[in-house]
Amino acid sequence: MSWLNPMTKEYLWVEKYRPTTIDDCILPNGLKSNFSDLLKQGNLPNLLLHGGPGVGKTTVAKALVNQLGSDYIVINGSMEGNIDTLRNKIQNYASAMSLVNDGKKYVILDEADYLNAISTQPALRNFMEEFSKSCGFILTCNYINRIIKPLHGRCSIVNFKIGNQEKPLLASQFLKRIEYILNAEGVQYDQKVIAEMIMKYMPDWRRLINELQRYAACGQIDAGVLVQVSDKTFMDLVTTLKEKEFTNMRKWVGANLDNDFESLCRRLYDTCYDYTKPESVPQLVITLAEYQYKNAFASDTEINTVAMLTEIMINVEFN
């Protein structure tokens, strides 16, 4: 595999096996073709890459500048989203001369939707114009609505959206990638289990790889990793919510925290007509959507889950 550096000392699989070229990235054909065309031009416009978590935005950004042979730095907007980062780190880097690729360098602003929209983002638009001849900018974000409109106009916007008709092909490609990783790491696995995990987590490839690395610690990946909240356990939760037993609900969350938040929300959504009154279903759906969004920013998933279930307990009427 050309995308694997055999000399890497990375422990995390998501870094150790990160693709280094656009050809090796698992993307819809239209996206891959567009990025390949940009590389042929030998120069990149300012880009705003947006889409869900783990779809490959940062990987693509790094692959593009690596293939151009350009100098670049990566700044994480969620950790360095203040104006001082822009004034010091970015300005100093953008104003310095590069000796490769005709002097053009790039700044990759990862998680740019966390950049301060009052100070940092407005200042960034001026930097894009001031250093346009010597420095390009690639922004990645999960929530494009959190990027101010003036930055939209200064970037070529790329949506990492995967159509339903493209999912089977991408899932097949990723299955081969996962099999290569597991074989390289000496992990025994059941192919059907890997296929089910891909369908569960796609298109969040990063989370899938992280989950596989966690499960692989025991040396094999089998049907045991697919255990979900059992029907009885789920109905225990529903009963607790119906009877408004807050303490028992908290205990349930603590005992079932290994079951991921998204799966719980989906289970509540899929079965809502079975245990709630029809007039309460809209309120339940709104609550689920609200807390799924909040979970992307929550530092403690357990607290966020308890808060969601508390709101459901208060506002939803059960059969």
Buried (B, 14 or more C-beta within 10 A) or exposed (E): EEBBEEEEEEEEBBEBBBBBBBBBBBBBEEBBEBBEEBBEEEEBEBBBBBBBEBBBBBBBBBBBBBBBEBBBBBBBBEEBBEBEBBEEBBBEBBEEEBEEBEEBBBBBBBBBBBBBBEBBBBBBBEBBEEBBEBBBBBBBBBBBEBBBEEBEEBBEBBEBBBEEEBBEEBBEEBBEBBEBBBEBBEBEBBEEBBBBBBEBBBBBBBBBBBBBBEBBEEEBBEEEBEEEBEEEEBBBBBBBBBEEBBEBBBEBBEEBEEBBBBEBBEBBBEBBEEBBEEEBBEBBEEBBEEBBEEBEEBEEEEEBBBBBBBBBBEEBEBE
